[in-house]
Amino acid sequence: MPEETNEQVTLEKLQEALQKDIGNLQELKSLFQQFYNKHKQEQKEFIKYLEWAYEKSGRDKEIKIILEDMIGSNASDLIESLKRLGYALQKKLGDDFEKAGYRLLEQTRAGKRDDVMYGITRIFIVNNQNVPDVLIEAFKPYYTDELFKCFIFSFLSSVIKPEQNKKEE
């Protein structure tokens, strides 16, 4: 992949690149990836500013509507990321998550975020690994209990090995 430059990638720059006859597909992919990364970072920062404004405004309803809309659009991406993370961790940590699985599922169903966070963090620490940032994101307090449950259920359903995979091993 070509080296990233300090020059900002804008929609205008992407449009120019698309209008040219680009012979180097890697360059185009790099521009898209840079723009996407910049966009995601700005979106995260915007959510932080909205949270701050919501708290400072005395929990203004109009700011809350904007915050919930932004969080909702971010939630589907987070669910996908958690599912991919679970599949990636399945081989190394799948057995540990299976042992704690029913307890974590029940705690999640009951909305006990602290207990779920403790259980998941414990599994990572016992295996000398850091808790991935994408998993920490799922525990942020601005997500509703329903979204939190979706996040954790998506992660757990992908990290725990299905019965048929165990028989094949």
Backbone as a chain_set.jsonl record, in Angstrom:
{"seq": "MPEETNEQVTLEKLQEALQKDIGNLQELKSLFQQFYNKHKQEQKEFIKYLEWAYEKSGRDKEIKIILEDMIGSNASDLIESLKRLGYALQKKLGDDFEKAGYRLLEQTRAGKRDDVMYGITRIFIVNNQNVPDVLIEAFKPYYTDELFKCFIFSFLSSVIKPEQNKKEE", "coords": {"N": [[0.854, -1.184, 0.0], [0.568, 2.251, -0.8], [2.478, 4.851, 0.789], [1.032, 6.793, 3.4], [0.162, 10.168, 3.079], [0.614, 13.423, 4.555], [-1.2, 15.104, 3.607], [-4.568, 16.093, 3.48], [-7.261, 13.975, 2.637], [-9.941, 14.665, 0.706], [-13.425, 14.799, -0.283], [-13.471, 16.081, -2.715], [-10.897, 15.624, -3.683], [-11.0, 12.858, -3.981], [-12.958, 12.727, -5.96], [-11.626, 13.995, -8.083], [-9.582, 12.137, -8.488], [-11.057, 9.948, -9.329], [-12.094, 10.915, -11.709], [-9.869, 11.131, -13.285], [-7.946, 8.961, -15.339], [-7.052, 6.508, -13.618], [-4.356, 4.483, -13.422], [-3.221, 3.06, -11.445], [-4.538, 1.04, -9.254], [-4.081, 0.539, -6.585], [-3.346, 3.025, -5.556], [-5.766, 4.404, -5.674], [-7.315, 2.823, -3.933], [-5.912, 3.334, -1.586], [-6.437, 6.073, -1.24], [-9.216, 5.981, -0.775], [-9.23, 4.477, 1.62], [-7.793, 6.175, 3.346], [-9.502, 8.412, 3.393], [-11.796, 7.243, 4.509], [-10.845, 6.425, 7.054], [-10.237, 8.947, 8.145], [-12.77, 10.074, 8.155], [-14.15, 8.354, 9.969], [-12.721, 8.878, 12.328], [-13.296, 11.602, 12.694], [-16.031, 11.385, 13.075], [-16.148, 9.996, 15.523], [-14.992, 11.942, 17.196], [-16.894, 13.966, 16.893], [-19.103, 12.779, 18.14], [-18.138, 12.713, 20.758], [-18.046, 15.471, 21.28], [-20.765, 16.042, 21.07], [-21.741, 14.551, 23.244], [-20.544, 15.954, 25.346], [-21.732, 18.493, 25.006], [-24.39, 17.794, 25.421], [-24.402, 17.025, 28.132], [-23.506, 19.435, 29.333], [-25.55, 21.139, 28.622], [-27.585, 20.565, 30.264], [-28.881, 18.269, 29.602], [-30.295, 18.615, 27.104], [-33.074, 18.143, 24.966], [-33.093, 18.309, 22.137], [-30.382, 18.162, 21.45], [-29.924, 15.633, 22.39], [-31.399, 14.101, 20.571], [-29.893, 14.41, 18.215], [-27.491, 13.259, 19.094], [-28.314, 10.588, 19.645], [-29.025, 9.821, 17.058], [-26.547, 9.911, 15.72], [-25.165, 7.989, 17.207], [-26.694, 5.746, 16.65], [-26.195, 5.365, 13.91], [-23.566, 4.693, 14.062], [-23.665, 2.343, 15.456], [-24.314, -0.008, 13.931], [-21.977, -0.46, 12.489], [-20.278, -0.985, 14.607], [-21.358, -3.352, 15.656], [-20.8, -5.145, 13.552], [-17.985, -5.023, 13.611], [-17.48, -6.094, 16.149], [-18.439, -8.662, 15.794], [-16.644, -9.653, 13.854], [-14.294, -9.465, 15.358], [-14.843, -11.354, 17.362], [-14.89, -13.774, 15.866], [-12.219, -13.765, 15.074], [-10.922, -14.139, 17.487], [-11.774, -16.581, 18.285], [-10.34, -19.061, 18.093], [-8.18, -18.787, 19.92], [-9.331, -17.833, 22.357], [-11.833, -18.924, 22.549], [-12.633, -21.233, 24.052], [-12.368, -20.346, 26.695], [-14.251, -18.289, 26.703], [-16.484, -19.823, 26.246], [-16.738, -21.295, 28.619], [-17.424, -19.275, 30.406], [-19.611, -18.361, 29.167], [-22.543, -18.737, 29.507], [-22.99, -17.409, 31.913], [-22.08, -14.816, 31.241], [-23.887, -14.221, 29.184], [-26.33, -14.202, 30.607], [-25.86, -12.143, 32.451], [-25.576, -10.054, 30.666], [-28.139, -10.004, 29.53], [-29.537, -9.169, 31.769], [-28.617, -6.625, 31.927], [-26.324, -5.895, 33.3], [-23.779, -4.214, 33.057], [-21.271, -3.652, 34.29], [-20.579, -6.111, 35.494], [-20.436, -7.774, 33.255], [-18.397, -6.536, 31.844], [-16.315, -6.939, 33.672], [-16.126, -9.781, 33.62], [-15.403, -10.289, 30.939], [-13.043, -8.786, 30.711], [-11.48, -10.133, 32.564], [-11.074, -12.61, 31.292], [-9.448, -11.832, 29.148], [-7.209, -10.784, 30.531], [-6.278, -13.005, 31.986], [-5.31, -14.468, 29.876], [-3.164, -12.98, 29.142], [-3.612, -10.726, 27.45], [-4.609, -7.6, 25.994], [-7.717, -5.875, 26.349], [-9.521, -5.424, 23.447], [-9.948, -2.258, 21.771], [-12.328, -1.902, 20.324], [-14.09, -3.523, 21.642], [-14.173, -2.351, 24.144], [-15.432, -0.009, 23.432], [-18.099, -0.824, 23.166], [-19.068, -0.761, 25.734], [-19.494, 1.83, 26.448], [-21.239, 4.428, 28.112], [-23.168, 5.94, 26.736], [-24.512, 4.381, 24.943], [-27.595, 2.759, 24.521], [-29.287, 0.399, 26.696], [-30.384, -1.643, 25.167], [-28.879, -1.551, 22.786], [-26.363, -2.105, 23.862], [-26.755, -4.754, 24.685], [-27.15, -5.972, 22.18], [-24.588, -5.55, 21.075], [-22.901, -7.09, 22.787], [-24.059, -9.629, 22.634], [-23.646, -10.134, 19.908], [-20.852, -10.238, 19.818], [-20.29, -12.375, 21.649], [-21.669, -14.503, 20.453], [-20.13, -14.991, 18.251], [-17.557, -15.503, 19.208], [-17.665, -17.758, 20.799], [-17.165, -21.146, 20.274], [-19.017, -23.063, 17.966], [-20.878, -26.126, 18.515], [-20.551, -28.091, 16.439], [-18.06, -27.459, 15.342], [-16.353, -28.159, 17.405], [-16.499, -30.916, 17.507], [-15.19, -31.635, 15.18], [-12.566, -31.075, 15.726]], "CA": [[0.0, 0.0, 0.0], [1.384, 3.453, -0.837], [2.597, 5.545, 2.059], [0.051, 7.833, 3.634], [0.738, 11.504, 3.119], [-0.01, 14.296, 5.545], [-2.223, 15.86, 2.9], [-5.903, 15.586, 3.771], [-8.035, 13.445, 1.534], [-11.291, 15.211, 0.748], [-14.296, 14.261, -1.33], [-13.067, 16.69, -3.971], [-9.701, 14.917, -4.137], [-11.469, 11.552, -4.453], [-13.656, 12.945, -7.229], [-10.592, 14.243, -9.089], [-8.9, 10.875, -8.748], [-11.965, 9.08, -10.081], [-12.276, 11.465, -13.049], [-8.658, 10.801, -14.033], [-7.836, 7.537, -15.655], [-6.024, 6.027, -12.702], [-3.833, 3.174, -13.778], [-2.783, 2.384, -10.235], [-5.69, 0.765, -8.401], [-3.624, 0.632, -5.191], [-3.403, 4.432, -5.17], [-7.178, 4.72, -5.465], [-7.711, 2.144, -2.696], [-5.282, 4.059, -0.492], [-7.201, 7.309, -1.043], [-10.485, 5.62, -0.133], [-8.969, 4.064, 2.998], [-7.423, 7.372, 4.103], [-10.701, 9.212, 3.594], [-12.664, 6.509, 5.427], [-10.262, 6.531, 8.392], [-10.417, 10.334, 8.588], [-14.207, 10.251, 8.405], [-14.494, 7.638, 11.196], [-12.133, 9.607, 13.446], [-14.083, 12.821, 12.881], [-17.323, 10.968, 13.607], [-15.941, 9.714, 16.946], [-14.785, 13.219, 17.869], [-18.174, 14.652, 16.887], [-19.922, 12.15, 19.182], [-17.619, 13.196, 22.042], [-18.51, 16.852, 21.444], [-22.205, 15.986, 21.333], [-21.895, 14.099, 24.635], [-20.171, 17.07, 26.202], [-22.773, 19.516, 24.877], [-25.599, 17.248, 26.03], [-24.249, 17.117, 29.59], [-23.393, 20.846, 29.718], [-26.806, 21.839, 28.354], [-28.631, 20.088, 31.164], [-29.555, 17.175, 28.882], [-31.215, 19.2, 26.134], [-33.726, 17.107, 24.155], [-32.7, 18.409, 20.731], [-29.02, 17.629, 21.345], [-30.048, 14.191, 22.598], [-31.877, 13.512, 19.311], [-28.743, 14.362, 17.314], [-26.559, 12.28, 19.663], [-28.859, 9.251, 19.416], [-28.948, 9.545, 15.625], [-25.147, 9.608, 15.416], [-24.829, 6.72, 17.853], [-27.386, 4.698, 15.902], [-25.494, 5.093, 12.658], [-22.293, 4.093, 14.441], [-23.917, 1.053, 16.103], [-24.257, -1.147, 13.013], [-20.559, -0.696, 12.222], [-19.699, -1.578, 15.807], [-21.828, -4.741, 15.721], [-20.002, -5.903, 12.582], [-16.61, -5.1, 14.112], [-17.469, -7.026, 17.277], [-18.616, -10.013, 15.25], [-15.356, -10.029, 13.248], [-13.357, -9.656, 16.462], [-15.165, -12.632, 17.984], [-14.393, -14.865, 15.015], [-10.749, -13.733, 15.095], [-10.46, -14.61, 18.794], [-12.405, -17.866, 18.569], [-9.364, -20.142, 18.264], [-7.374, -18.574, 21.122], [-10.087, -17.584, 23.589], [-13.175, -19.488, 22.439], [-12.928, -22.142, 25.162], [-12.555, -19.536, 27.907], [-15.542, -17.605, 26.604], [-17.541, -20.826, 26.37], [-16.882, -21.606, 30.043], [-18.099, -18.15, 31.062], [-20.641, -17.91, 28.239], [-23.906, -18.623, 30.028], [-22.997, -16.352, 32.921], [-21.989, -13.53, 30.54], [-25.159, -13.997, 28.484], [-27.357, -13.858, 31.595], [-25.547, -10.806, 32.962], [-25.883, -9.111, 29.588], [-29.597, -9.92, 29.461], [-29.98, -8.401, 32.931], [-28.115, -5.254, 31.801], [-25.261, -5.671, 34.286], [-22.6, -3.862, 32.262], [-20.04, -3.782, 35.076], [-20.262, -7.534, 35.663], [-20.044, -8.297, 31.943], [-17.065, -5.975, 31.571], [-15.377, -7.648, 34.54], [-15.955, -11.145, 33.12], [-14.667, -10.259, 29.67], [-11.692, -8.297, 31.005], [-10.79, -11.218, 33.266], [-10.651, -13.602, 30.297], [-8.312, -11.278, 28.406], [-6.048, -10.653, 31.416], [-5.782, -14.353, 32.265], [-4.598, -14.896, 28.673], [-2.124, -11.97, 28.886], [-3.974, -9.9, 26.3], [-5.37, -6.386, 26.274], [-9.077, -5.851, 25.825], [-9.51, -4.595, 22.237], [-10.673, -0.985, 21.854], [-13.675, -2.024, 19.778], [-14.896, -4.143, 22.691], [-14.35, -1.312, 25.166], [-16.418, 0.926, 22.89], [-19.445, -1.355, 23.399], [-19.467, -0.507, 27.115], [-19.654, 3.268, 26.682], [-22.56, 4.643, 28.722], [-24.153, 6.598, 25.892], [-25.296, 3.395, 24.204], [-28.743, 2.281, 25.286], [-29.168, -0.986, 27.173], [-30.706, -2.536, 24.057], [-27.71, -1.603, 21.91], [-25.325, -2.813, 24.612], [-27.071, -6.181, 24.6], [-26.854, -6.392, 20.801], [-23.137, -5.58, 20.92], [-22.302, -8.208, 23.514], [-24.575, -10.875, 22.047], [-22.953, -10.318, 18.629], [-19.49, -10.662, 20.118], [-20.277, -13.7, 22.271], [-22.121, -15.537, 19.512], [-19.066, -15.288, 17.286], [-16.327, -15.95, 19.862], [-17.879, -19.094, 21.35], [-17.124, -22.142, 19.202], [-20.219, -23.894, 17.84], [-20.698, -27.553, 18.835], [-20.064, -28.87, 15.307], [-16.629, -27.201, 15.182], [-15.63, -28.858, 18.448], [-16.458, -32.335, 17.144], [-14.25, -31.792, 14.077], [-11.188, -30.882, 16.21]], "C": [[0.893, 1.237, 0.0], [1.396, 4.136, 0.526], [1.54, 6.631, 2.165], [0.774, 9.178, 3.69], [0.025, 12.301, 4.195], [-1.106, 15.146, 4.92], [-3.591, 15.238, 3.159], [-6.6, 15.112, 2.51], [-9.462, 13.944, 1.702], [-12.131, 14.547, -0.334], [-13.908, 14.822, -2.693], [-11.85, 15.965, -4.551], [-10.08, 13.521, -4.658], [-12.155, 11.68, -5.81], [-12.654, 13.193, -8.363], [-9.901, 12.939, -9.481], [-9.768, 9.949, -9.58], [-12.144, 9.579, -11.52], [-11.041, 11.229, -13.924], [-8.72, 9.322, -14.385], [-6.698, 6.994, -14.803], [-5.616, 4.627, -13.105], [-3.45, 2.364, -12.554], [-3.959, 2.227, -9.278], [-5.313, 0.884, -6.926], [-3.697, 2.076, -4.698], [-4.837, 4.837, -4.863], [-7.678, 4.08, -4.166], [-7.153, 2.885, -1.479], [-6.034, 5.357, -0.194], [-8.525, 7.033, -0.339], [-10.27, 5.262, 1.331], [-8.614, 5.267, 3.866], [-8.65, 8.223, 4.404], [-11.624, 8.554, 4.614], [-12.149, 6.617, 6.861], [-10.45, 7.927, 8.974], [-11.877, 10.58, 8.969], [-14.621, 9.584, 9.72], [-13.947, 8.359, 12.423], [-12.92, 10.879, 13.74], [-15.448, 12.495, 13.479], [-17.216, 10.683, 15.111], [-15.779, 11.013, 17.735], [-16.096, 14.001, 17.959], [-19.096, 14.085, 17.961], [-19.452, 12.605, 20.564], [-18.102, 14.62, 22.314], [-20.007, 16.899, 21.732], [-22.482, 15.547, 22.767], [-21.633, 15.244, 25.598], [-21.264, 18.136, 26.192], [-24.072, 19.068, 25.543], [-25.534, 17.368, 27.551], [-24.236, 18.579, 30.046], [-24.704, 21.603, 29.543], [-27.915, 21.425, 29.316], [-29.503, 19.045, 30.493], [-30.684, 17.68, 27.968], [-31.763, 18.122, 25.189], [-33.291, 17.131, 22.701], [-31.277, 17.872, 20.512], [-29.063, 16.113, 21.506], [-30.496, 13.493, 21.319], [-30.712, 13.372, 18.327], [-27.756, 13.292, 17.78], [-27.046, 10.858, 19.402], [-28.805, 8.859, 17.949], [-27.529, 9.162, 15.214], [-24.746, 8.248, 15.986], [-25.47, 5.569, 17.096], [-26.677, 4.353, 14.607], [-24.144, 4.418, 12.919], [-22.485, 2.654, 14.946], [-23.8, -0.127, 15.144], [-22.812, -1.481, 12.637], [-19.893, -1.396, 13.407], [-20.115, -3.041, 15.96], [-21.013, -5.612, 14.768], [-18.566, -6.086, 13.064], [-16.498, -6.092, 15.266], [-17.62, -8.464, 16.808], [-17.306, -10.507, 14.625], [-14.299, -10.292, 14.314], [-13.59, -11.01, 17.123], [-14.657, -13.806, 17.177], [-12.87, -14.929, 15.03], [-10.199, -14.305, 16.399], [-10.912, -16.033, 19.114], [-11.399, -18.974, 18.864], [-8.606, -20.009, 19.585], [-8.203, -18.526, 22.401], [-11.475, -18.211, 23.598], [-13.564, -20.389, 23.597], [-13.169, -21.373, 26.46], [-13.902, -18.811, 27.882], [-16.693, -18.6, 26.717], [-17.805, -21.152, 27.838], [-17.658, -20.512, 30.777], [-19.336, -17.703, 30.293], [-22.019, -17.722, 28.821], [-24.013, -17.517, 31.069], [-22.965, -14.974, 32.245], [-23.287, -13.206, 29.799], [-26.251, -13.548, 29.459], [-27.116, -12.472, 32.178], [-25.853, -9.734, 31.919], [-27.391, -8.899, 29.491], [-30.148, -9.056, 30.59], [-29.465, -6.958, 32.908], [-27.021, -4.906, 32.791], [-23.935, -5.42, 33.558], [-21.297, -4.075, 33.023], [-19.617, -5.24, 35.217], [-19.797, -8.161, 34.351], [-18.641, -7.806, 31.598], [-16.001, -6.688, 32.411], [-15.092, -9.049, 33.987], [-15.125, -11.196, 31.851], [-13.219, -9.816, 29.899], [-10.867, -9.393, 31.673], [-10.267, -12.268, 32.279], [-9.427, -13.093, 29.529], [-7.056, -11.221, 29.284], [-5.443, -12.013, 31.729], [-4.955, -14.871, 31.089], [-3.527, -13.894, 28.242], [-2.387, -11.16, 27.62], [-4.714, -8.66, 26.777], [-6.775, -6.523, 25.703], [-9.068, -4.934, 24.603], [-10.393, -3.341, 22.379], [-12.111, -1.104, 21.364], [-14.613, -2.656, 20.809], [-15.161, -3.15, 23.826], [-15.409, -0.312, 24.725], [-17.847, 0.478, 23.185], [-19.962, -1.042, 24.792], [-19.67, 0.971, 27.427], [-21.085, 3.547, 27.148], [-23.599, 5.311, 27.819], [-24.936, 5.632, 25.009], [-26.429, 2.904, 25.097], [-28.508, 0.841, 25.739], [-29.446, -1.973, 26.046], [-29.535, -2.67, 23.094], [-26.564, -2.35, 22.58], [-25.54, -4.319, 24.509], [-26.769, -6.716, 23.198], [-25.354, -6.523, 20.579], [-22.554, -6.842, 21.545], [-22.788, -9.542, 22.955], [-23.886, -11.16, 20.71], [-21.54, -10.829, 18.853], [-19.468, -12.097, 20.647], [-20.691, -14.802, 21.299], [-21.044, -15.899, 18.494], [-17.797, -15.824, 17.948], [-16.457, -17.358, 20.435], [-17.964, -20.083, 20.202], [-18.436, -22.921, 19.152], [-19.889, -25.37, 18.097], [-20.096, -28.334, 17.667], [-18.571, -28.655, 15.065], [-15.807, -27.954, 16.208], [-15.483, -30.334, 18.104], [-15.417, -32.61, 16.068], [-12.794, -31.715, 14.572], [-10.587, -32.132, 16.746]], "O": [[1.882, 1.274, 0.731], [0.455, 4.016, 1.31], [1.194, 7.294, 1.187], [1.852, 9.3, 4.272], [-1.032, 11.904, 4.684], [-1.851, 15.827, 5.625], [-3.761, 14.022, 3.071], [-6.54, 15.756, 1.463], [-10.11, 13.678, 2.715], [-11.613, 13.829, -1.19], [-14.001, 14.129, -3.706], [-11.778, 15.723, -5.756], [-9.537, 13.065, -5.664], [-11.958, 10.85, -6.697], [-12.812, 12.667, -9.465], [-9.668, 12.676, -10.661], [-9.262, 9.238, -10.449], [-12.324, 8.781, -12.44], [-11.148, 11.14, -15.147], [-9.467, 8.551, -13.782], [-5.535, 7.014, -15.207], [-6.432, 3.705, -13.124], [-3.363, 1.138, -12.609], [-4.329, 3.169, -8.577], [-6.139, 1.288, -6.107], [-4.067, 2.322, -3.55], [-5.086, 5.543, -3.886], [-8.383, 4.723, -3.389], [-7.839, 3.042, -0.469], [-6.245, 5.701, 0.969], [-8.911, 7.757, 0.578], [-11.037, 5.691, 2.194], [-9.082, 5.37, 5.0], [-8.824, 8.7, 5.526], [-12.171, 9.23, 5.485], [-12.925, 6.872, 7.782], [-10.781, 8.077, 10.15], [-12.17, 11.217, 9.981], [-15.362, 10.178, 10.504], [-14.627, 8.447, 13.445], [-13.18, 11.199, 14.9], [-15.962, 13.253, 14.301], [-18.088, 11.08, 15.883], [-16.357, 11.168, 18.811], [-16.378, 14.626, 18.981], [-19.802, 14.844, 18.627], [-20.275, 12.856, 21.445], [-18.516, 14.942, 23.428], [-20.461, 17.705, 22.544], [-23.357, 16.103, 23.431], [-22.394, 15.475, 26.538], [-21.673, 18.623, 27.246], [-24.769, 19.874, 26.159], [-26.51, 17.77, 28.185], [-24.883, 18.924, 31.035], [-24.947, 22.594, 30.232], [-29.052, 21.883, 29.195], [-30.698, 18.941, 30.768], [-31.832, 17.244, 28.047], [-31.009, 17.294, 24.677], [-33.136, 16.074, 22.09], [-31.005, 17.209, 19.51], [-28.324, 15.392, 20.835], [-30.018, 12.4, 21.016], [-30.564, 12.335, 17.68], [-27.245, 12.515, 16.973], [-26.263, 10.008, 18.978], [-28.567, 7.695, 17.625], [-27.328, 8.213, 14.457], [-24.07, 7.46, 15.325], [-24.847, 4.522, 16.92], [-26.57, 3.181, 14.246], [-23.649, 3.662, 12.083], [-21.562, 1.843, 14.869], [-23.234, -1.156, 15.514], [-22.465, -2.652, 12.484], [-19.055, -2.282, 13.233], [-19.302, -3.877, 16.355], [-20.583, -6.703, 15.143], [-17.997, -7.171, 12.941], [-15.527, -6.844, 15.348], [-17.001, -9.374, 17.36], [-16.908, -11.651, 14.844], [-13.504, -11.224, 14.194], [-12.636, -11.733, 17.411], [-14.061, -14.732, 17.726], [-12.292, -16.015, 15.002], [-9.118, -14.894, 16.408], [-10.476, -16.618, 20.106], [-11.596, -19.749, 19.8], [-8.41, -20.998, 20.291], [-7.821, -19.112, 23.414], [-12.219, -18.043, 24.564], [-14.695, -20.327, 24.08], [-14.068, -21.71, 27.23], [-14.599, -18.728, 28.894], [-17.761, -18.258, 27.226], [-18.957, -21.272, 28.254], [-18.457, -20.803, 31.667], [-20.031, -16.778, 30.713], [-22.617, -16.659, 28.654], [-24.999, -16.78, 31.107], [-23.719, -14.077, 32.618], [-23.733, -12.059, 29.786], [-27.006, -12.62, 29.167], [-28.061, -11.709, 32.378], [-26.327, -8.647, 32.249], [-27.864, -7.767, 29.385], [-31.103, -8.304, 30.398], [-29.832, -6.157, 33.767], [-26.813, -3.73, 33.092], [-23.087, -6.307, 33.461], [-20.334, -4.613, 32.477], [-18.438, -5.568, 35.077], [-18.878, -8.98, 34.338], [-17.805, -8.572, 31.119], [-14.918, -7.002, 31.916], [-13.932, -9.453, 33.897], [-14.247, -12.046, 31.707], [-12.288, -10.403, 29.348], [-9.685, -9.555, 31.371], [-9.145, -12.753, 32.421], [-8.482, -13.845, 29.292], [-5.966, -11.571, 28.832], [-4.221, -12.158, 31.737], [-4.004, -15.628, 31.285], [-3.038, -13.949, 27.113], [-1.48, -10.939, 26.818], [-5.36, -8.668, 27.824], [-6.989, -7.203, 24.7], [-8.649, -3.781, 24.707], [-11.442, -3.373, 23.022], [-13.012, -0.48, 21.923], [-15.805, -2.346, 20.835], [-16.253, -3.124, 24.393], [-16.19, 0.176, 25.542], [-18.717, 1.315, 23.43], [-21.172, -1.056, 25.016], [-19.989, 1.322, 28.563], [-22.033, 2.961, 26.626], [-24.793, 5.251, 28.112], [-25.923, 6.027, 24.39], [-26.233, 2.665, 26.289], [-27.63, 0.154, 25.217], [-28.813, -3.027, 25.975], [-29.227, -3.77, 22.636], [-25.873, -3.14, 21.936], [-24.593, -5.068, 24.269], [-26.195, -7.795, 23.054], [-24.894, -7.488, 19.968], [-21.801, -7.572, 20.9], [-22.004, -10.481, 22.82], [-23.574, -12.314, 20.414], [-21.083, -11.741, 18.164], [-18.714, -12.934, 20.15], [-20.132, -15.899, 21.318], [-21.054, -16.999, 17.94], [-17.031, -16.538, 17.3], [-15.463, -18.075, 20.543], [-18.738, -19.89, 19.265], [-18.916, -23.39, 20.184], [-18.75, -25.799, 17.914], [-19.213, -29.164, 17.883], [-17.883, -29.578, 14.627], [-14.678, -28.35, 15.921], [-14.445, -30.935, 18.383], [-14.825, -33.689, 16.038], [-11.891, -32.23, 13.913], [-9.437, -32.124, 17.186]]}, "num_chains": 1, "name": "protein.A"}
